[in-house]
Amino acid sequence: MKIQRQLKTTYGLAISLAMFASPVFLASAQDAQTPPPARSISTGQKATIEGLVTGRSGPQMWVKTGDSPRLTVILSDSTKATEHGGFLGMGRKDYGITQLIPGLSVKVEGTYNSDHQLMAQSVTFSRNSYRTASAIDAGLNPVNEQLGQQQDQLASNKRDLEKSQQDIAKNSQDIDSTKQGLATTTQATTQNTQQIGQTNTRIGTLDQYDTKDSLTINFANGRSTVTKKDKDALTDFVTKAANTPGFMIEVQGYASTVGSAALNQRLSAERADNVLAIIQQSGAVPLTRILAPAAMGTSNQIDTDHTRKAQAQNRRVVVTIVVNKGIAGGTTGS
């Protein structure tokens, strides 16, 4: 009886962990690197495709669809990016193509060029899909750490299950119960497998960039206005960035812990948006080279002291120049 109780407890723990960990499980498999088959596609042919954004580099965006593991979509400043949300999905909000980040489920309408690449006229996505992709983009490092812990725990539970099987095999009366528990575990694993592929695509494409340079702009308490001095420095920074082959620009806004959480989240968003507006006004960087601005709130505090000097360092926007590893000579390219 003691062995039977141990088996039930071990199986219950393993099944719960498998169901909890599967949505964020990270596998090592990468998308195929071959273009979609030409089939009967002709130049100028109109098409509408739906899929998951797996990567971006300048005007090129890669989408995984039901027919192709890696379809190349060409973006331009005239490409419309629209979010649907609200009651019954009737709400609409137009964005720039900077919002098209890896992990986003999209619907693309356009025409094929002679290289079988889809020239995008419009891209639509849901509000919930964008929130999910943004959360993954902003929290990649914490997610990876959590995944490692969950994988270690699953490996430990697997070893416990194997030992329990050996013990129970000695008792013929418990064999039927053991088989039933194993069948339940296998069924739960099979159901979770379908979700693993989507999570791999979202998370696996987010570490494909190398950081080349960064600029930090600080703000007064409760303010989101960029000073003239910082505006000039920012303009010079992005002008130099334009000389970096294959560059992309990332903008992240932060706030200090002074004030309410809602106020700090709004301030971090306004600061990031104001910096992005200056970058666009400079004319040195096309929209296709800018990643979606991120409002990071009070995360990643530089100094946790409550002194005025310490908190002033946390009210900032960080502008980062990144380059795709494939272009920079890294081991992982889009």
Sequence and secondary structure as in RCSB ss.txt:
>XXXX:A:sequence
MKIQRQLKTTYGLAISLAMFASPVFLASAQDAQTPPPARSISTGQKATIEGLVTGRSGPQMWVKTGDSPRLTVIL
SDSTKATEHGGFLGMGRKDYGITQLIPGLSVKVEGTYNSDHQLMAQSVTFSRNSYRTASAIDAGLNPVNEQLGQQ
QDQLASNKRDLEKSQQDIAKNSQDIDSTKQGLATTTQATTQNTQQIGQTNTRIGTLDQYDTKDSLTINFANGRST
VTKKDKDALTDFVTKAANTPGFMIEVQGYASTVGSAALNQRLSAERADNVLAIIQQSGAVPLTRILAPAAMGTSN
QIDTDHTRKAQAQNRRVVVTIVVNKGIAGGTTGS
>XXXX:A:secstr
 HHHHHHHHHHHHHHHHHHHHGGG         S    TT  TT EEEEEEEEEEEETTEEEEEESS S EEEE 
 TT EEEEEESGGG EEEEE GGG  TT EEEEEEEE TTS EEEEEEEEEHHHHHHHHHHHHTHHHHHHHHHHH
HHHHHHHHHHHHHHHHHHHT GGGHHHHHHHHHHHHHHHHHHHHHHHHHHHHHHTTT EEEEEEEEEE  TT   
  HHHHHHHHHHHHHHTTSTTEEEEEEE   SSS HHHHHHHHHHHHHHHHHHHHHHSSS GGGB   EE TT S
 S    SHHHHHHHSEEEEEEEEEHHHHT S   
